[in-house]
Amino acid sequence: MSDKITVGGQAVIEGVMMRGPKKVATAVRTPEKKIEIQIKDVNSLSERFPILKKPLLRGCVSLGESLVMGIRSLSYSAQMAGEDDEQISDKELAGTIIFAFVLAAILFVAIPTGAAKLFHFITEDPVFLNLMEGALRLLIFLGYIAAISAMKDIQRVFQYHGAEHKTIACFEAGEALTVENVKKHTRLHKRCGTSFLLIVMLVSIFVFAFLGWPDLWLRILSRVVLLPVVAGISYEIIKLSANSSNCVLGWAIKPGLWLQYMTTREPDDDMIEVAIESVKAVLPEDKIPAGTGEYRQSVAGATEAVAV
């Protein structure tokens, strides 16, 4: 079963977003303690343009689509959880993505490559300076994760992150999607976005190491331009490791699994129920594991098509 269908997702505000082969669903626990579900049909770019399924290209497409769906799901969850009055518009979505990209470029590109000049007193070797830049980028990333992990509201999102992983693991094991079954599984997962981001940081160190040491703006530009290449390579590593018992690939993703101890928390039963409903919503009826029961309370839902 699980080798035929791949399910992935992310935690949102008081809920979980899951993506299956044909649908994406965002399940949210409302202030009234009910579960609201938004279900959307997904028309992926790679389905319309098969060339985008090729190695390296598919990683960039997946990253872009995940970003768009993630922001939309966060907007929906904020509305359902009572933290926002209305969902984000397409114009606001575009603005949010641009802002996030610029902020990430400043934090993880401009600052580390600018600060790497502090190591000139050791050597002028460009390879060494690029490696130091990569080390600074990695430290900033880990520091950022550590900082947000200490925030109470984020810790609750990380509990839903744990619920997402445990529920997917239960489905992949072919077990009935029940709270008791889900609780038995690990909250760490090979295909986690946390692991992907860490691999991006590590791959970028090697990709950028041999680019020389031009002026600051050229260094920043080269990093931004090569980001799709880095993302594509990182995606292939994640994809291979998820379906391989190769010990080299296994060790390559170990740091990402360790980092998930920071970005996930053990969920409570209510959170697991939300994650279960989200997974069920994206599965064809005949692929829902036998023994999976109906949710004991009413579940509201809406379905619409969306192109990503």
PASEBA-1860 file (N, C-alpha, C; in nm, 3 decimals):
! residues 308
1> MSDKITVG> 0.083/-0.121/0.000/0.000/0.000/0.000/0.086/0.124/0.000 ~ 0.171/0.135/0.103/0.247/0.258/0.120/0.352/0.277/0.012 ~ 0.390/0.162/-0.056/0.489/0.177/-0.161/0.426/0.228/-0.290 ~ 0.295/0.238/-0.294/0.227/0.287/-0.413/0.182/0.432/-0.399 ~ 0.160/0.476/-0.277/0.113/0.612/-0.254/0.207/0.682/-0.156 ~ 0.251/0.801/-0.195/0.336/0.882/-0.108/0.255/0.997/-0.052 ~ 0.260/1.012/0.079/0.189/1.121/0.147/0.292/1.205/0.221 ~ 0.282/1.336/0.206/0.370/1.428/0.278/0.288/1.543/0.333
9> GQAVIEGV> 0.346/1.620/0.421/0.268/1.729/0.478/0.349/1.829/0.556 ~ 0.280/1.911/0.632/0.344/2.007/0.720/0.247/2.047/0.830 ~ 0.302/2.090/0.941/0.219/2.139/1.050/0.177/2.282/1.021 ~ 0.055/2.316/1.063/0.005/2.453/1.050/-0.049/2.495/1.187 ~ -0.115/2.608/1.193/-0.170/2.657/1.320/-0.286/2.568/1.362 ~ -0.271/2.499/1.474/-0.372/2.408/1.527/-0.417/2.304/1.426 ~ -0.323/2.259/1.343/-0.362/2.159/1.246/-0.247/2.102/1.165 ~ -0.287/2.027/1.061/-0.191/1.958/0.975/-0.239/1.966/0.831
17> MMRGPKKV> -0.145/1.996/0.743/-0.172/1.989/0.599/-0.108/1.863/0.544 ~ -0.182/1.787/0.464/-0.129/1.668/0.400/-0.151/1.677/0.249 ~ -0.053/1.624/0.176/-0.066/1.617/0.030/-0.053/1.473/-0.016 ~ -0.153/1.428/-0.092/-0.151/1.296/-0.151/-0.130/1.305/-0.300 ~ -0.156/1.198/-0.372/-0.134/1.198/-0.518/-0.218/1.300/-0.593 ~ -0.341/1.321/-0.548/-0.434/1.406/-0.622/-0.493/1.520/-0.541 ~ -0.480/1.513/-0.410/-0.546/1.613/-0.325/-0.452/1.664/-0.217 ~ -0.481/1.785/-0.171/-0.415/1.840/-0.053/-0.524/1.880/0.045
25> ATAVRTPE> -0.505/1.841/0.171/-0.607/1.868/0.272/-0.544/1.936/0.393 ~ -0.613/2.035/0.446/-0.569/2.103/0.568/-0.676/2.083/0.673 ~ -0.640/2.010/0.778/-0.734/1.984/0.889/-0.693/2.069/1.008 ~ -0.791/2.137/1.068/-0.764/2.232/1.177/-0.863/2.208/1.291 ~ -0.810/2.208/1.414/-0.895/2.201/1.532/-0.941/2.342/1.566 ~ -1.071/2.364/1.560/-1.126/2.497/1.583/-1.138/2.525/1.733 ~ -1.163/2.651/1.771/-1.184/2.683/1.913/-1.301/2.607/1.973 ~ -1.395/2.562/1.888/-1.509/2.482/1.936/-1.476/2.335/1.948
33> KKIEIQIK> -1.348/2.301/1.923/-1.296/2.164/1.937/-1.341/2.069/1.825 ~ -1.399/2.123/1.720/-1.431/2.042/1.602/-1.315/2.046/1.504 ~ -1.319/1.957/1.406/-1.215/1.954/1.304/-1.273/2.006/1.173 ~ -1.217/2.113/1.123/-1.256/2.167/0.992/-1.151/2.123/0.890 ~ -1.198/2.079/0.773/-1.105/2.031/0.670/-1.131/2.104/0.539 ~ -1.027/2.156/0.482/-1.032/2.213/0.347/-0.960/2.116/0.254 ~ -1.028/2.069/0.152/-0.972/1.972/0.058/-0.965/2.035/-0.080 ~ -0.848/2.027/-0.141/-0.829/2.085/-0.274/-0.769/1.983/-0.370
41> DVNSLSER> -0.817/1.987/-0.494/-0.755/1.907/-0.600/-0.630/1.981/-0.648 ~ -0.524/1.907/-0.665/-0.397/1.969/-0.703/-0.364/1.937/-0.848 ~ -0.338/2.040/-0.925/-0.291/2.026/-1.062/-0.146/2.071/-1.067 ~ -0.056/1.975/-1.047/0.086/2.007/-1.039/0.142/2.047/-1.175 ~ 0.238/2.138/-1.173/0.307/2.177/-1.296/0.372/2.058/-1.364 ~ 0.421/1.964/-1.285/0.491/1.848/-1.343/0.395/1.757/-1.419 ~ 0.266/1.764/-1.387/0.168/1.685/-1.462/0.139/1.751/-1.596 ~ 0.143/1.882/-1.599/0.118/1.955/-1.724/0.241/1.961/-1.812
49> FPILKKPL> 0.359/1.958/-1.749/0.484/1.964/-1.824/0.574/1.850/-1.775 ~ 0.562/1.731/-1.836/0.632/1.611/-1.789/0.783/1.626/-1.776 ~ 0.842/1.719/-1.851/0.987/1.737/-1.842/1.028/1.780/-1.700 ~ 0.935/1.841/-1.628/0.964/1.886/-1.492/0.972/1.771/-1.392 ~ 0.945/1.647/-1.439/0.959/1.530/-1.354/1.102/1.475/-1.357 ~ 1.186/1.533/-1.441/1.323/1.486/-1.454/1.403/1.519/-1.327 ~ 1.504/1.435/-1.296/1.588/1.464/-1.178/1.643/1.606/-1.181 ~ 1.658/1.664/-1.066/1.701/1.802/-1.041/1.588/1.901/-1.064
57> LRGCVSLG> 1.518/1.890/-1.179/1.407/1.981/-1.205/1.291/1.956/-1.109 ~ 1.264/1.827/-1.081/1.149/1.795/-0.996/1.166/1.848/-0.854 ~ 1.290/1.859/-0.809/1.313/1.914/-0.676/1.274/2.060/-0.668 ~ 1.307/2.137/-0.770/1.272/2.280/-0.773/1.120/2.298/-0.778 ~ 1.054/2.216/-0.861/0.908/2.224/-0.872/0.843/2.189/-0.738 ~ 0.892/2.082/-0.676/0.836/2.039/-0.548/0.853/2.146/-0.441 ~ 0.971/2.209/-0.438/0.997/2.314/-0.340/0.903/2.432/-0.360 ~ 0.887/2.475/-0.486/0.800/2.589/-0.515/0.655/2.561/-0.483
65> ESLVMGIR> 0.606/2.442/-0.522/0.467/2.408/-0.495/0.442/2.392/-0.345 ~ 0.537/2.334/-0.276/0.522/2.317/-0.131/0.515/2.452/-0.060 ~ 0.593/2.547/-0.108/0.592/2.681/-0.049/0.456/2.747/-0.068 ~ 0.402/2.740/-0.189/0.272/2.800/-0.218/0.161/2.734/-0.137 ~ 0.158/2.601/-0.139/0.053/2.530/-0.065/0.067/2.551/0.085 ~ 0.192/2.558/0.132/0.214/2.578/0.275/0.163/2.711/0.324 ~ 0.187/2.817/0.247/0.140/2.950/0.287/-0.013/2.956/0.283 ~ -0.073/2.896/0.179/-0.219/2.893/0.171/-0.279/2.816/0.288
73> SLSYSAQM> -0.218/2.704/0.322/-0.269/2.624/0.433/-0.253/2.696/0.566 ~ -0.142/2.767/0.583/-0.122/2.847/0.704/-0.229/2.954/0.716 ~ -0.262/3.018/0.604/-0.366/3.121/0.604/-0.501/3.062/0.643 ~ -0.534/2.947/0.586/-0.661/2.881/0.618/-0.665/2.841/0.765 ~ -0.554/2.784/0.815/-0.551/2.740/0.954/-0.564/2.857/1.050 ~ -0.503/2.970/1.016/-0.515/3.088/1.102/-0.659/3.135/1.108 ~ -0.728/3.128/0.995/-0.869/3.169/0.991/-0.955/3.074/1.074 ~ -0.935/2.943/1.057/-1.016/2.845/1.128/-0.986/2.844/1.278
81> AGEDDEQI> -0.862/2.874/1.313/-0.823/2.875/1.454/-0.862/3.006/1.523 ~ -0.922/3.098/1.446/-0.969/3.224/1.503/-0.863/3.330/1.516 ~ -0.748/3.314/1.444/-0.641/3.411/1.454/-0.639/3.510/1.338 ~ -0.725/3.487/1.239/-0.731/3.578/1.124/-0.874/3.578/1.072 ~ -0.916/3.691/1.015/-1.055/3.704/0.970/-1.079/3.648/0.832 ~ -0.979/3.652/0.747/-1.000/3.606/0.610/-0.871/3.544/0.555 ~ -0.889/3.462/0.450/-0.775/3.396/0.390/-0.695/3.493/0.303 ~ -0.572/3.455/0.278/-0.481/3.538/0.200/-0.522/3.538/0.053
89> SDKELAGT> -0.514/3.654/-0.013/-0.545/3.665/-0.155/-0.423/3.626/-0.236 ~ -0.443/3.608/-0.369/-0.330/3.573/-0.456/-0.223/3.682/-0.454 ~ -0.267/3.808/-0.450/-0.172/3.919/-0.446/-0.092/3.917/-0.316 ~ -0.162/3.891/-0.206/-0.094/3.884/-0.076/-0.003/3.762/-0.070 ~ -0.045/3.652/-0.135/0.039/3.532/-0.140/0.170/3.562/-0.211 ~ 0.162/3.629/-0.326/0.283/3.664/-0.400/0.374/3.755/-0.318 ~ 0.312/3.852/-0.250/0.392/3.941/-0.167/0.459/3.869/-0.052 ~ 0.388/3.773/0.008/0.444/3.695/0.118/0.563/3.612/0.072
97> IIFAFVLA> 0.550/3.549/-0.046/0.659/3.468/-0.100/0.782/3.553/-0.130 ~ 0.759/3.670/-0.191/0.871/3.759/-0.223/0.940/3.806/-0.095 ~ 0.860/3.844/0.004/0.917/3.889/0.131/0.998/3.778/0.197 ~ 0.943/3.656/0.197/1.012/3.542/0.258/1.144/3.513/0.185 ~ 1.141/3.524/0.052/1.262/3.497/-0.027/1.369/3.602/0.003 ~ 1.329/3.729/0.008/1.425/3.836/0.036/1.483/3.821/0.176 ~ 1.397/3.791/0.273/1.443/3.773/0.411/1.540/3.657/0.421 ~ 1.509/3.546/0.353/1.598/3.429/0.354/1.730/3.462/0.287
105> AILFVAIP> 1.725/3.539/0.178/1.848/3.577/0.108/1.938/3.662/0.197 ~ 1.877/3.751/0.274/1.956/3.835/0.365/2.017/3.752/0.478 ~ 1.931/3.668/0.538/1.973/3.593/0.656/2.072/3.482/0.624 ~ 2.047/3.410/0.515/2.127/3.290/0.487/2.226/3.306/0.371 ~ 2.223/3.422/0.303/2.318/3.445/0.194/2.402/3.569/0.221 ~ 2.337/3.685/0.229/2.411/3.811/0.242/2.494/3.817/0.371 ~ 2.432/3.783/0.484/2.503/3.794/0.612/2.622/3.698/0.621 ~ 2.605/3.568/0.591/2.722/3.479/0.603/2.832/3.508/0.502
113> TGAAKLFH> 2.797/3.542/0.377/2.903/3.568/0.279/2.973/3.700/0.308 ~ 2.899/3.796/0.366/2.962/3.921/0.405/3.051/3.904/0.527 ~ 3.006/3.823/0.622/3.083/3.802/0.745/3.206/3.716/0.724 ~ 3.206/3.635/0.616/3.320/3.546/0.591/3.450/3.623/0.568 ~ 3.440/3.751/0.533/3.561/3.831/0.511/3.643/3.844/0.640 ~ 3.579/3.818/0.754/3.649/3.825/0.882/3.759/3.720/0.891 ~ 3.754/3.619/0.804/3.854/3.513/0.807/3.972/3.541/0.714 ~ 3.975/3.662/0.654/4.086/3.698/0.566/4.219/3.700/0.641
121> FITEDPVF> 4.213/3.723/0.772/4.338/3.730/0.848/4.407/3.593/0.854 ~ 4.331/3.485/0.827/4.389/3.351/0.828/4.450/3.319/0.693 ~ 4.374/3.339/0.587/4.420/3.312/0.452/4.329/3.381/0.352 ~ 4.382/3.403/0.231/4.303/3.460/0.122/4.250/3.352/0.028 ~ 4.275/3.227/0.064/4.233/3.116/-0.021/4.081/3.117/-0.039 ~ 4.030/3.127/-0.163/3.885/3.137/-0.185/3.808/3.014/-0.139 ~ 3.868/2.895/-0.154/3.799/2.774/-0.111/3.776/2.778/0.040 ~ 3.880/2.817/0.114/3.867/2.827/0.260/3.760/2.929/0.299
129> LNLMEGAL> 3.760/3.045/0.233/3.663/3.149/0.266/3.520/3.103/0.235 ~ 3.503/3.031/0.123/3.371/2.979/0.090/3.325/2.874/0.191 ~ 3.419/2.793/0.239/3.385/2.694/0.340/3.345/2.761/0.471 ~ 3.415/2.869/0.507/3.380/2.942/0.627/3.242/3.008/0.613 ~ 3.213/3.057/0.493/3.080/3.114/0.467/2.974/3.007/0.489 ~ 2.999/2.887/0.437/2.905/2.778/0.453/2.885/2.741/0.599 ~ 2.995/2.742/0.675/2.987/2.710/0.817/2.905/2.815/0.891 ~ 2.924/2.942/0.856/2.845/3.049/0.917/2.697/3.035/0.882
137> RLLIFLGY> 2.668/3.001/0.757/2.529/2.982/0.714/2.465/2.870/0.796 ~ 2.537/2.763/0.815/2.485/2.650/0.891/2.460/2.689/1.037 ~ 2.552/2.764/1.095/2.535/2.808/1.233/2.414/2.901/1.249 ~ 2.394/2.990/1.151/2.277/3.079/1.155/2.149/2.997/1.148 ~ 2.147/2.898/1.060/2.030/2.811/1.045/1.999/2.736/1.174 ~ 2.101/2.676/1.234/2.081/2.601/1.358/2.040/2.695/1.473 ~ 2.100/2.815/1.475/2.062/2.912/1.576/1.918/2.956/1.561 ~ 1.874/2.973/1.436/1.735/3.011/1.409/1.639/2.903/1.458
145> IAAISAMK> 1.671/2.775/1.428/1.587/2.664/1.473/1.581/2.660/1.625 ~ 1.697/2.677/1.689/1.702/2.674/1.835/1.619/2.787/1.896 ~ 1.624/2.905/1.834/1.553/3.022/1.886/1.402/3.003/1.878 ~ 1.351/2.958/1.762/1.206/2.944/1.749/1.156/2.824/1.829 ~ 1.243/2.726/1.854/1.203/2.610/1.933/1.169/2.647/2.076 ~ 1.221/2.759/2.122/1.196/2.803/2.259/1.065/2.879/2.274 ~ 1.000/2.910/2.161/0.875/2.987/2.165/0.756/2.894/2.192 ~ 0.672/2.934/2.287/0.562/2.848/2.330/0.467/2.814/2.215
153> DIQRVFQY> 0.428/2.915/2.136/0.335/2.890/2.026/0.397/2.798/1.922 ~ 0.525/2.814/1.896/0.593/2.728/1.798/0.603/2.585/1.850 ~ 0.621/2.569/1.979/0.627/2.435/2.036/0.498/2.358/2.011 ~ 0.386/2.429/2.013/0.258/2.364/1.984/0.250/2.323/1.836 ~ 0.300/2.410/1.748/0.307/2.374/1.606/0.397/2.252/1.588 ~ 0.506/2.246/1.663/0.597/2.132/1.654/0.531/2.004/1.705 ~ 0.434/2.014/1.796/0.357/1.896/1.836/0.274/1.845/1.718 ~ 0.213/1.937/1.645/0.139/1.896/1.525/0.234/1.839/1.420
161> HGAEHKTI> 0.357/1.891/1.415/0.459/1.837/1.326/0.486/1.691/1.362 ~ 0.496/1.664/1.491/0.515/1.527/1.536/0.396/1.439/1.500 ~ 0.274/1.493/1.514/0.154/1.418/1.477/0.154/1.385/1.329 ~ 0.197/1.480/1.248/0.204/1.458/1.103/0.297/1.341/1.072 ~ 0.418/1.343/1.128/0.516/1.238/1.101/0.468/1.101/1.149 ~ 0.414/1.095/1.269/0.371/0.969/1.326/0.255/0.908/1.247 ~ 0.165/0.994/1.199/0.051/0.945/1.122/0.096/0.893/0.985 ~ 0.187/0.964/0.920/0.240/0.917/0.792/0.312/0.784/0.812
169> ACFEAGEA> 0.390/0.773/0.919/0.463/0.648/0.946/0.365/0.533/0.968 ~ 0.254/0.560/1.035/0.152/0.458/1.058/0.092/0.413/0.925 ~ 0.061/0.509/0.837/0.007/0.475/0.706/0.107/0.395/0.625 ~ 0.233/0.437/0.626/0.336/0.367/0.549/0.361/0.226/0.601 ~ 0.329/0.202/0.728/0.343/0.068/0.785/0.222/-0.020/0.752 ~ 0.120/0.038/0.688/0.002/-0.037/0.649/-0.094/-0.063/0.763 ~ -0.082/0.011/0.872/-0.167/-0.010/0.988/-0.291/0.079/0.982 ~ -0.395/0.035/1.052/-0.517/0.116/1.062/-0.484/0.250/1.126
177> LTVENVKK> -0.543/0.356/1.074/-0.515/0.490/1.125/-0.602/0.517/1.247 ~ -0.551/0.475/1.361/-0.617/0.500/1.490/-0.517/0.571/1.580 ~ -0.568/0.640/1.680/-0.481/0.713/1.772/-0.379/0.620/1.837 ~ -0.425/0.504/1.883/-0.335/0.411/1.951/-0.225/0.361/1.857 ~ -0.259/0.331/1.733/-0.158/0.285/1.637/-0.058/0.396/1.604 ~ -0.108/0.516/1.584/-0.021/0.628/1.548/0.078/0.659/1.661 ~ 0.032/0.653/1.784/0.116/0.687/1.899/0.240/0.598/1.908 ~ 0.235/0.477/1.854/0.347/0.384/1.864/0.464/0.422/1.774
185> HTRLHKRC> 0.440/0.506/1.675/0.541/0.533/1.574/0.631/0.650/1.612 ~ 0.747/0.655/1.545/0.844/0.762/1.570/0.797/0.895/1.513 ~ 0.841/1.001/1.574/0.807/1.134/1.522/0.914/1.185/1.425 ~ 1.011/1.102/1.393/1.115/1.139/1.297/1.083/1.075/1.162 ~ 1.110/1.149/1.053/1.079/1.096/0.920/1.185/1.140/0.820 ~ 1.223/1.048/0.732/1.331/1.074/0.637/1.298/1.188/0.541 ~ 1.170/1.203/0.503/1.135/1.302/0.401/1.094/1.436/0.461 ~ 1.127/1.459/0.586/1.085/1.583/0.653/1.149/1.706/0.590
193> GTSFLLIV> 1.075/1.816/0.590/1.127/1.942/0.539/1.246/1.992/0.618 ~ 1.250/1.961/0.748/1.365/1.998/0.830/1.491/1.933/0.776 ~ 1.483/1.803/0.745/1.597/1.732/0.689/1.637/1.791/0.554 ~ 1.537/1.825/0.474/1.565/1.883/0.343/1.642/2.014/0.356 ~ 1.598/2.100/0.446/1.665/2.230/0.463/1.809/2.213/0.513 ~ 1.829/2.117/0.604/1.965/2.094/0.652/2.053/2.042/0.541 ~ 2.001/1.952/0.458/2.078/1.901/0.345/2.108/2.013/0.246 ~ 2.013/2.104/0.226/2.038/2.220/0.141/2.158/2.299/0.194
201> MLVSIFVF> 2.162/2.321/0.325/2.274/2.393/0.385/2.406/2.322/0.362 ~ 2.406/2.190/0.377/2.529/2.113/0.361/2.572/2.104/0.215 ~ 2.476/2.080/0.126/2.508/2.072/-0.018/2.561/2.206/-0.068 ~ 2.504/2.315/-0.019/2.548/2.447/-0.065/2.695/2.472/-0.031 ~ 2.741/2.416/0.080/2.882/2.434/0.118/2.972/2.379/0.008 ~ 2.939/2.261/-0.042/3.022/2.198/-0.145/3.004/2.262/-0.282 ~ 2.880/2.301/-0.314/2.854/2.364/-0.445/2.923/2.499/-0.456 ~ 2.921/2.578/-0.348/2.975/2.713/-0.351/3.125/2.718/-0.324
209> AFLGWPDL> 3.182/2.607/-0.278/3.322/2.608/-0.233/3.420/2.647/-0.343 ~ 3.386/2.617/-0.467/3.483/2.634/-0.576/3.442/2.745/-0.673 ~ 3.367/2.842/-0.623/3.320/2.952/-0.708/3.411/3.074/-0.704 ~ 3.525/3.061/-0.637/3.613/3.177/-0.625/3.562/3.272/-0.519 ~ 3.622/3.391/-0.513/3.582/3.491/-0.412/3.573/3.629/-0.477 ~ 3.470/3.650/-0.563/3.451/3.780/-0.628/3.396/3.882/-0.530 ~ 3.353/3.998/-0.583/3.293/4.101/-0.498/3.168/4.049/-0.430 ~ 3.129/4.118/-0.321/3.017/4.074/-0.239/2.890/4.054/-0.319
217> WLRILSRV> 2.854/4.150/-0.407/2.729/4.139/-0.481/2.731/4.024/-0.580 ~ 2.847/3.995/-0.637/2.858/3.880/-0.728/2.846/3.750/-0.650 ~ 2.900/3.747/-0.528/2.887/3.627/-0.445/2.740/3.603/-0.411 ~ 2.671/3.710/-0.370/2.528/3.697/-0.336/2.449/3.650/-0.458 ~ 2.476/3.711/-0.574/2.405/3.674/-0.697/2.428/3.529/-0.734 ~ 2.553/3.484/-0.723/2.585/3.345/-0.759/2.512/3.247/-0.668 ~ 2.500/3.279/-0.540/2.430/3.191/-0.447/2.282/3.183/-0.481 ~ 2.221/3.296/-0.512/2.079/3.299/-0.544/2.052/3.225/-0.675
225> VLLPVVAG> 2.136/3.249/-0.775/2.117/3.185/-0.906/2.133/3.033/-0.897 ~ 2.224/2.988/-0.814/2.250/2.844/-0.802/2.160/2.774/-0.701 ~ 2.072/2.849/-0.636/1.983/2.788/-0.539/1.899/2.674/-0.598 ~ 1.843/2.689/-0.721/1.768/2.576/-0.778/1.854/2.451/-0.795 ~ 1.981/2.467/-0.828/2.071/2.352/-0.842/2.089/2.284/-0.707 ~ 2.114/2.365/-0.604/2.132/2.312/-0.468/2.005/2.241/-0.422 ~ 1.889/2.302/-0.446/1.762/2.242/-0.407/1.737/2.112/-0.483 ~ 1.772/2.111/-0.611/1.752/1.991/-0.692/1.837/1.875/-0.642
233> ISYEIIKL> 1.964/1.901/-0.612/2.053/1.796/-0.560/2.003/1.746/-0.425 ~ 1.963/1.838/-0.339/1.916/1.802/-0.205/1.790/1.716/-0.212 ~ 1.701/1.751/-0.303/1.578/1.673/-0.320/1.610/1.530/-0.362 ~ 1.706/1.514/-0.454/1.741/1.380/-0.500/1.802/1.297/-0.387 ~ 1.879/1.360/-0.300/1.937/1.289/-0.185/1.826/1.240/-0.093 ~ 1.729/1.329/-0.064/1.617/1.292/0.021/1.537/1.179/-0.041 ~ 1.510/1.191/-0.170/1.428/1.092/-0.241/1.497/0.956/-0.242 ~ 1.627/0.955/-0.269/1.701/0.829/-0.271/1.708/0.765/-0.133
241> SANSSNCV> 1.733/0.846/-0.032/1.749/0.793/0.103/1.619/0.736/0.158 ~ 1.506/0.791/0.114/1.376/0.745/0.163/1.343/0.604/0.115 ~ 1.403/0.564/0.003/1.372/0.434/-0.056/1.494/0.344/-0.068 ~ 1.594/0.371/0.013/1.718/0.294/0.002/1.769/0.254/0.140 ~ 1.834/0.138/0.143/1.898/0.093/0.267/2.048/0.114/0.262 ~ 2.094/0.190/0.162/2.236/0.218/0.146/2.289/0.291/0.270 ~ 2.400/0.239/0.326/2.450/0.294/0.452/2.504/0.436/0.435 ~ 2.560/0.467/0.318/2.611/0.602/0.293/2.498/0.703/0.294
249> LGWAIKPG> 2.390/0.670/0.222/2.273/0.759/0.221/2.211/0.766/0.360 ~ 2.214/0.654/0.431/2.159/0.652/0.566/2.231/0.749/0.658 ~ 2.363/0.751/0.648/2.440/0.844/0.731/2.425/0.987/0.683 ~ 2.401/1.005/0.553/2.387/1.140/0.498/2.266/1.213/0.555 ~ 2.161/1.136/0.587/2.039/1.200/0.638/2.029/1.195/0.790 ~ 2.126/1.132/0.856/2.123/1.124/1.002/2.115/1.263/1.069 ~ 2.197/1.360/1.026/2.189/1.493/1.091/2.049/1.554/1.082 ~ 1.981/1.532/0.968/1.846/1.584/0.954/1.749/1.517/1.050
257> LWLQYMTT> 1.765/1.388/1.070/1.680/1.317/1.167/1.707/1.366/1.308 ~ 1.834/1.387/1.342/1.867/1.438/1.476/1.806/1.577/1.498 ~ 1.809/1.661/1.392/1.754/1.796/1.405/1.604/1.793/1.429 ~ 1.538/1.688/1.384/1.394/1.677/1.404/1.355/1.661/1.551 ~ 1.452/1.625/1.635/1.423/1.621/1.778/1.392/1.763/1.829 ~ 1.441/1.865/1.756/1.412/2.003/1.792/1.283/2.053/1.728 ~ 1.253/2.009/1.606/1.141/2.064/1.531/1.013/1.981/1.543 ~ 1.017/1.873/1.619/0.895/1.796/1.648/0.882/1.777/1.799
265> REPDDDMI> 0.760/1.759/1.844/0.731/1.727/1.983/0.628/1.614/1.984 ~ 0.621/1.542/2.094/0.519/1.437/2.105/0.380/1.502/2.110 ~ 0.290/1.460/2.022/0.156/1.521/2.017/0.061/1.458/2.117 ~ -0.048/1.530/2.147/-0.152/1.471/2.229/-0.253/1.402/2.137 ~ -0.350/1.333/2.197/-0.445/1.254/2.118/-0.527/1.340/2.022 ~ -0.567/1.460/2.068/-0.647/1.549/1.982/-0.570/1.589/1.857 ~ -0.441/1.612/1.872/-0.358/1.648/1.757/-0.345/1.532/1.659 ~ -0.331/1.411/1.712/-0.322/1.293/1.627/-0.452/1.274/1.549
273> EVAIESVK> -0.566/1.299/1.613/-0.694/1.288/1.544/-0.700/1.383/1.425 ~ -0.650/1.503/1.442/-0.648/1.601/1.332/-0.561/1.549/1.218 ~ -0.442/1.497/1.251/-0.351/1.446/1.148/-0.413/1.327/1.074 ~ -0.482/1.241/1.147/-0.547/1.126/1.084/-0.652/1.172/0.983 ~ -0.734/1.267/1.021/-0.837/1.317/0.930/-0.776/1.381/0.806 ~ -0.662/1.447/0.824/-0.595/1.509/0.710/-0.542/1.404/0.613 ~ -0.484/1.297/0.665/-0.435/1.190/0.578/-0.551/1.121/0.507 ~ -0.656/1.088/0.580/-0.770/1.021/0.520/-0.830/1.103/0.406
281> AVLPEDKI> -0.828/1.234/0.420/-0.890/1.321/0.320/-0.817/1.320/0.186 ~ -0.688/1.283/0.185/-0.614/1.285/0.059/-0.597/1.146/-0.002 ~ -0.649/1.044/0.065/-0.636/0.908/0.016/-0.761/0.864/-0.060 ~ -0.744/0.789/-0.169/-0.860/0.726/-0.232/-0.926/0.631/-0.130 ~ -1.056/0.613/-0.142/-1.129/0.530/-0.046/-1.068/0.391/-0.031 ~ -1.026/0.331/-0.142/-0.975/0.194/-0.137/-0.831/0.186/-0.085 ~ -0.769/0.300/-0.055/-0.634/0.300/-0.002/-0.627/0.335/0.147 ~ -0.742/0.366/0.206/-0.744/0.390/0.350/-0.728/0.256/0.421
289> PAGTGEYR> -0.629/0.241/0.508/-0.604/0.111/0.572/-0.727/0.054/0.641 ~ -0.745/-0.076/0.626/-0.857/-0.144/0.689/-0.851/-0.125/0.840 ~ -0.966/-0.103/0.900/-0.971/-0.085/1.044/-0.969/0.060/1.088 ~ -0.948/0.151/0.990/-0.950/0.294/1.021/-1.095/0.336/1.045 ~ -1.122/0.388/1.163/-1.259/0.422/1.198/-1.299/0.563/1.157 ~ -1.425/0.591/1.175/-1.475/0.726/1.150/-1.449/0.812/1.272 ~ -1.424/0.940/1.247/-1.402/1.033/1.358/-1.530/1.047/1.439 ~ -1.517/1.053/1.572/-1.634/1.046/1.659/-1.716/1.175/1.662
297> QSVAGATE> -1.658/1.286/1.615/-1.732/1.411/1.610/-1.757/1.449/1.465 ~ -1.837/1.550/1.444/-1.863/1.595/1.308/-1.742/1.663/1.249 ~ -1.717/1.639/1.122/-1.605/1.699/1.054/-1.659/1.779/0.937 ~ -1.632/1.908/0.938/-1.677/1.993/0.829/-1.570/1.997/0.721 ~ -1.611/2.020/0.596/-1.511/2.022/0.490/-1.556/2.100/0.368 ~ -1.460/2.136/0.286/-1.488/2.205/0.160/-1.387/2.159/0.058 ~ -1.431/2.144/-0.067/-1.342/2.097/-0.172/-1.342/2.196/-0.286 ~ -1.226/2.227/-0.337/-1.216/2.312/-0.454/-1.089/2.276/-0.530
305> AVAV> -1.084/2.309/-0.656/-0.965/2.281/-0.736/-0.869/2.396/-0.727 ~ -0.742/2.365/-0.729/-0.641/2.470/-0.725/-0.522/2.430/-0.811 ~ -0.472/2.523/-0.886/-0.352/2.498/-0.966/-0.232/2.553/-0.892 ~ -0.125/2.473/-0.886/-0.004/2.519/-0.818/0.115/2.508/-0.914
END
